[in-house]
């Protein structure tokens, strides 16, 4: 199926450049110059991925990202932040809010298209039919892409889902940050060395009473254990 990409940026030249390049690679594109028009469109039709500028005339892109991640309806949709801000602190904030990737301006349209493809591959990676369980605490439905904590559905991002799946499938095994990055990204470009720590932090917060299952092994990495 043709993937639908939403581009949210207040610079018409950038929007047109991205749209032309994405359409050339077979994507369907809808473009928005303001945050409010984008939010209205989200309620009409969900995209497969959002390219979201931080500095919009009417809304802060960080706030929009946070709003989407807190929504049961939109939390699973991948987001790539696009911004002129180059400070590492801004990148970390974007990742902490749940962005799947972070691209700074000026950028190469071909690189951004490659990143979009990479994020979509991770989000849509097929897995065998299975239900993964950790006692009565945690259930992962790989077919429905759902996580249940004590029977209650918990919305997590596609990246967080893949980290959790890796840890649950290999309960008790310790994975270094580099091993987790390799699982997530393969040979794709890595955003930041802190990426894993940020996603683990967010995942723990969302798991609530099940957060203690994910253990931090100091100087090594992370594992999932019931002990």
C-alpha positions in Angstrom: 0.0 0.0 0.0 1.1 3.6 -0.7 2.3 5.2 2.5 0.8 8.6 3.5 3.3 11.2 4.9 2.2 14.4 6.5 4.7 17.3 6.3 4.2 20.1 8.8 6.5 23.1 8.1 5.8 26.9 7.7 8.4 27.3 4.9 6.6 26.6 1.6 9.9 26.0 -0.3 10.9 23.2 2.1 7.4 21.7 2.0 7.5 21.7 -1.8 11.0 20.2 -1.9 10.0 17.4 0.4 6.8 16.7 -1.3 8.4 16.4 -4.7 11.1 14.1 -3.4 8.7 11.9 -1.5 6.2 11.6 -4.3 9.2 10.6 -6.6 9.8 7.6 -4.3 6.1 6.6 -4.4 4.8 8.2 -1.2 1.5 10.1 -0.9 2.0 13.5 0.7 -0.2 16.0 2.5 1.4 19.3 3.5 0.5 21.8 6.3 2.0 25.2 7.0 0.5 25.5 10.5 0.1 23.2 13.5 -3.7 23.7 13.8 -4.5 22.7 10.2 -2.3 19.6 10.8 -4.2 18.6 13.9 -7.5 19.0 12.1 -6.3 16.8 9.3 -5.2 14.1 11.8 -8.7 13.8 13.1 -9.9 13.2 9.5 -7.2 10.8 8.3 -4.2 9.2 10.0 -0.9 9.3 8.2 1.7 6.5 8.3 4.4 9.0 9.4 4.7 12.7 10.3 7.6 15.1 9.4 7.1 17.8 12.0 8.9 21.2 12.2 9.5 22.5 15.7 9.1 26.2 15.0 5.6 26.8 13.6 3.8 30.1 13.5 0.9 29.0 15.7 2.1 26.0 17.7 5.3 24.7 19.1 6.2 21.5 17.4 7.5 20.0 20.7 4.1 20.5 22.2 2.4 18.9 19.2 4.7 15.9 19.5 4.0 15.6 23.2 0.2 15.9 22.5 0.3 13.1 19.9 2.3 10.8 22.1 -0.2 11.2 24.9 -3.1 10.4 22.6 -4.4 6.8 22.5 -5.4 7.5 18.9 -2.1 8.8 17.6 0.6 7.5 19.9 1.8 4.8 17.5 2.3 7.1 14.5 6.1 7.6 13.8 7.3 11.2 14.1 10.5 12.7 12.6 11.3 16.1 14.0 12.6 18.7 11.5 14.2 21.8 12.8 16.9 24.5 12.5 17.9 24.0 16.1 21.2 22.2 16.3 21.8 22.0 20.1 22.1 18.5 21.5 19.7 19.5 24.3 16.9 20.2 21.8 17.5 16.8 20.2 17.3 15.1 23.5 14.1 16.9 24.4 12.6 15.8 21.1 13.6 12.2 21.7 12.3 12.3 25.3 8.9 13.5 24.0 8.8 10.4 21.8 10.1 11.5 18.4 11.5 8.5 16.4 14.2 10.6 14.6 15.5 14.2 14.5 16.8 15.9 11.4 18.4 19.4 11.4 18.2 22.1 8.7 19.8 22.4 6.2 19.3 18.8 5.2 19.6 16.5 2.2 16.2 15.5 0.8 17.6 12.1 -0.1 18.9 11.6 3.4 15.5 12.6 4.9 13.7 10.2 2.5 16.1 7.4 3.6 15.4 8.2 7.2 11.6 8.1 6.5 12.0 4.7 4.9 14.1 3.4 7.8 11.6 4.6 10.4 8.7 3.0 8.4 10.6 -0.2 8.1 11.1 -0.4 11.9 7.5 0.6 12.5 6.0 -1.9 10.1 8.5 -4.8 10.6 6.5 -8.0 10.5 6.7 -10.5 13.3 5.4 -14.0 13.7 2.0 -14.4 15.3 2.6 -14.4 19.0 1.5 -13.2 22.4 4.4 -12.6 24.8 3.7 -12.6 28.5 5.5 -11.8 31.7 3.3 -13.5 34.3 0.1 -11.6 34.9 1.8 -8.3 34.7 2.8 -7.7 31.1 1.3 -8.9 27.8 2.6 -8.0 24.3 0.4 -8.7 21.3 2.7 -8.7 18.3 -0.2 -8.9 15.8 -2.2 -6.0 17.2 0.9 -4.1 18.2 -0.5 -3.7 21.7 1.0 -3.7 25.2 -1.1 -4.5 28.3 -0.1 -3.8 31.8 -2.3 -5.7 34.3 -4.9 -5.9 31.5 -4.9 -2.2 30.7 -3.7 -1.1 27.3 -0.6 1.1 27.3 0.3 3.3 24.3 4.0 3.3 23.4 5.9 4.3 20.3 7.0 1.9 17.6 10.6 2.3 18.8 9.7 1.6 22.4 7.7 -1.4 21.3 10.7 -2.9 19.5 12.9 -2.4 22.5 10.3 -4.0 24.8 9.8 -6.9 22.4 13.6 -7.6 22.3 13.9 -7.6 26.1 10.8 -9.8 26.6 11.8 -12.3 24.0 15.2 -12.6 25.7 14.2 -12.4 29.3 17.2 -12.4 31.6 19.7 -11.6 28.9 21.7 -8.3 29.2 21.8 -6.1 26.1 24.4 -3.4 25.7 23.3 0.0 24.4 25.1 -0.8 21.1 23.3 -4.1 20.7 19.9 -2.4 21.2 20.9 0.3 18.7 21.9 -2.4 16.2 18.5 -4.1 16.8 16.7 -0.8 16.2 18.7 0.7 13.4 21.0 -1.9 11.9 23.4 -0.1 9.6 21.2 3.0 9.5 22.5 6.3 10.9 22.1 6.7 14.6 20.7 9.9 16.0 22.5 10.1 19.4 24.4 7.9 21.7 21.8 8.7 24.4 19.0 7.4 22.2 18.6 4.1 24.0 18.6 5.7 27.5 15.9 8.2 26.4 13.7 5.5 25.0 14.1 3.2 28.0 13.3 6.1 30.4 10.1 6.8 28.4 9.2 3.1 28.2 9.5 2.7 32.0 7.3 5.7 32.7 4.6 4.3 30.4 4.8 0.8 31.8 3.8 2.2 35.2 3.7 -0.7 37.8 5.6 -3.0 35.3 8.5 -0.5 35.0 10.6 -2.4 37.6 10.8 -5.4 35.1 13.4 -3.4 33.1 16.7 -3.5 34.9 19.7 -1.2 34.4 22.9 -3.1 34.6 25.5 -0.5 35.5 28.2 -0.1 32.9 26.7 -2.8 30.7 23.2 -2.1 29.5 19.6 -3.3 30.1 17.7 -6.5 30.7 14.1 -7.6 31.5 13.7 -9.8 34.6 11.0 -10.6 37.0 13.4 -10.9 40.0 
